[in-house]
Amino acid sequence: MKWVTRSHIHVDRAACPWLITRFIDSDAEFLFIPASEIEHVVNETGAIPFDAPGVELGHHDGRCSFESIIQKYGLKEPGLLRLAQIVHAADVAEDIDKDPIARGLEAIASGFSLRFPEDAENLDHQLELYDSLYAWCRLDVAKKYSLG
């Protein structure tokens, strides 16, 4: 399936493809295009839009796009929900200090964008980052459950 979002990926637009490929559509193909072209591409290709203004899998009711995807697909794994807290705080400027890891993730996302300005290459490099952060989140949640 094709998925489409705005070009110039950052936190949410890197985290969402990771989430999609790992939990929803392992054969996903991502298109990164100017926001003004999203509706046209959706109509022409049937791609699923995410993290763009006015789309279902975008920012709604205080959620970032990552959280909207989790909600739509009914994902409930505790480590994934922990990762969603970090992604939300890193992506939503007014919530940046709501998670101690958020500023670091935002800085890393900025660094990837500087090193790899082409979106597909940037994403390719960030997928392992999210695999590792998810592994840490699963451990973090497990520790809390075992201590709590």
Contacts in CASP RR format, 6 or more apart in sequence:
PFRMAT RR
TARGET T0000
AUTHOR 0000-0000-0000
METHOD contacts of the structure
MODEL  1
MKWVTRSHIHVDRAACPWLITRFIDSDAEFLFIPASEIEHVVNETGAIPF
DAPGVELGHHDGRCSFESIIQKYGLKEPGLLRLAQIVHAADVAEDIDKDP
IARGLEAIASGFSLRFPEDAENLDHQLELYDSLYAWCRLDVAKKYSLG
1 25 0 8 1.000
1 27 0 8 1.000
1 28 0 8 1.000
1 29 0 8 1.000
1 47 0 8 1.000
1 48 0 8 1.000
2 28 0 8 1.000
2 29 0 8 1.000
2 30 0 8 1.000
2 31 0 8 1.000
2 45 0 8 1.000
2 46 0 8 1.000
2 47 0 8 1.000
2 48 0 8 1.000
3 17 0 8 1.000
3 20 0 8 1.000
3 25 0 8 1.000
3 28 0 8 1.000
3 29 0 8 1.000
3 30 0 8 1.000
3 31 0 8 1.000
3 47 0 8 1.000
3 48 0 8 1.000
3 49 0 8 1.000
3 50 0 8 1.000
4 30 0 8 1.000
4 31 0 8 1.000
4 32 0 8 1.000
4 33 0 8 1.000
4 38 0 8 1.000
4 41 0 8 1.000
4 42 0 8 1.000
4 45 0 8 1.000
4 47 0 8 1.000
4 48 0 8 1.000
4 49 0 8 1.000
4 50 0 8 1.000
4 52 0 8 1.000
5 13 0 8 1.000
5 16 0 8 1.000
5 30 0 8 1.000
5 31 0 8 1.000
5 32 0 8 1.000
5 33 0 8 1.000
5 38 0 8 1.000
5 49 0 8 1.000
5 50 0 8 1.000
5 51 0 8 1.000
5 52 0 8 1.000
6 13 0 8 1.000
6 32 0 8 1.000
6 33 0 8 1.000
6 34 0 8 1.000
6 35 0 8 1.000
6 38 0 8 1.000
6 51 0 8 1.000
6 52 0 8 1.000
7 32 0 8 1.000
7 33 0 8 1.000
7 34 0 8 1.000
7 119 0 8 1.000
8 32 0 8 1.000
8 113 0 8 1.000
8 119 0 8 1.000
9 32 0 8 1.000
9 113 0 8 1.000
9 119 0 8 1.000
9 122 0 8 1.000
9 123 0 8 1.000
9 126 0 8 1.000
10 91 0 8 1.000
10 109 0 8 1.000
10 110 0 8 1.000
10 113 0 8 1.000
11 87 0 8 1.000
11 90 0 8 1.000
11 91 0 8 1.000
11 105 0 8 1.000
11 106 0 8 1.000
11 109 0 8 1.000
12 51 0 8 1.000
12 64 0 8 1.000
12 65 0 8 1.000
12 66 0 8 1.000
12 87 0 8 1.000
12 91 0 8 1.000
13 32 0 8 1.000
13 51 0 8 1.000
13 65 0 8 1.000
14 109 0 8 1.000
14 112 0 8 1.000
14 122 0 8 1.000
14 123 0 8 1.000
14 126 0 8 1.000
14 130 0 8 1.000
15 66 0 8 1.000
15 83 0 8 1.000
15 87 0 8 1.000
15 91 0 8 1.000
15 130 0 8 1.000
16 50 0 8 1.000
16 51 0 8 1.000
16 57 0 8 1.000
16 65 0 8 1.000
16 66 0 8 1.000
16 69 0 8 1.000
17 28 0 8 1.000
17 30 0 8 1.000
17 123 0 8 1.000
17 127 0 8 1.000
18 126 0 8 1.000
18 127 0 8 1.000
18 130 0 8 1.000
18 131 0 8 1.000
18 134 0 8 1.000
19 66 0 8 1.000
19 69 0 8 1.000
19 70 0 8 1.000
19 75 0 8 1.000
19 80 0 8 1.000
20 28 0 8 1.000
20 50 0 8 1.000
20 69 0 8 1.000
21 28 0 8 1.000
21 127 0 8 1.000
22 130 0 8 1.000
22 131 0 8 1.000
22 134 0 8 1.000
23 73 0 8 1.000
23 75 0 8 1.000
23 80 0 8 1.000
24 69 0 8 1.000
24 73 0 8 1.000
30 120 0 8 1.000
30 123 0 8 1.000
31 41 0 8 1.000
31 45 0 8 1.000
31 47 0 8 1.000
32 119 0 8 1.000
32 120 0 8 1.000
33 41 0 8 1.000
35 52 0 8 1.000
35 53 0 8 1.000
38 49 0 8 1.000
38 52 0 8 1.000
38 55 0 8 1.000
41 47 0 8 1.000
42 48 0 8 1.000
42 49 0 8 1.000
48 57 0 8 1.000
49 55 0 8 1.000
49 56 0 8 1.000
49 57 0 8 1.000
50 57 0 8 1.000
50 58 0 8 1.000
50 65 0 8 1.000
50 68 0 8 1.000
50 69 0 8 1.000
51 57 0 8 1.000
51 58 0 8 1.000
51 59 0 8 1.000
51 65 0 8 1.000
52 58 0 8 1.000
56 68 0 8 1.000
56 72 0 8 1.000
57 65 0 8 1.000
57 68 0 8 1.000
57 69 0 8 1.000
57 72 0 8 1.000
58 64 0 8 1.000
58 65 0 8 1.000
58 68 0 8 1.000
59 65 0 8 1.000
59 68 0 8 1.000
59 92 0 8 1.000
60 68 0 8 1.000
62 92 0 8 1.000
63 71 0 8 1.000
63 88 0 8 1.000
64 87 0 8 1.000
64 88 0 8 1.000
64 91 0 8 1.000
64 92 0 8 1.000
65 91 0 8 1.000
66 84 0 8 1.000
66 87 0 8 1.000
66 88 0 8 1.000
66 91 0 8 1.000
67 84 0 8 1.000
67 87 0 8 1.000
67 88 0 8 1.000
69 75 0 8 1.000
70 80 0 8 1.000
70 81 0 8 1.000
70 84 0 8 1.000
75 81 0 8 1.000
78 138 0 8 1.000
78 141 0 8 1.000
78 145 0 8 1.000
79 134 0 8 1.000
79 137 0 8 1.000
79 138 0 8 1.000
79 140 0 8 1.000
79 141 0 8 1.000
80 134 0 8 1.000
80 137 0 8 1.000
81 141 0 8 1.000
82 137 0 8 1.000
82 138 0 8 1.000
82 140 0 8 1.000
82 141 0 8 1.000
83 130 0 8 1.000
83 133 0 8 1.000
83 134 0 8 1.000
83 137 0 8 1.000
85 98 0 8 1.000
85 99 0 8 1.000
86 99 0 8 1.000
86 101 0 8 1.000
86 102 0 8 1.000
86 105 0 8 1.000
86 133 0 8 1.000
86 137 0 8 1.000
87 105 0 8 1.000
88 95 0 8 1.000
88 98 0 8 1.000
88 99 0 8 1.000
89 95 0 8 1.000
89 96 0 8 1.000
89 97 0 8 1.000
89 98 0 8 1.000
89 99 0 8 1.000
89 101 0 8 1.000
89 102 0 8 1.000
90 96 0 8 1.000
90 99 0 8 1.000
90 101 0 8 1.000
90 102 0 8 1.000
90 103 0 8 1.000
90 104 0 8 1.000
90 105 0 8 1.000
90 106 0 8 1.000
90 109 0 8 1.000
91 106 0 8 1.000
95 102 0 8 1.000
96 102 0 8 1.000
96 103 0 8 1.000
96 106 0 8 1.000
97 103 0 8 1.000
105 133 0 8 1.000
108 129 0 8 1.000
109 126 0 8 1.000
112 122 0 8 1.000
112 125 0 8 1.000
112 126 0 8 1.000
112 129 0 8 1.000
113 122 0 8 1.000
115 122 0 8 1.000
115 125 0 8 1.000
116 122 0 8 1.000
116 125 0 8 1.000
END
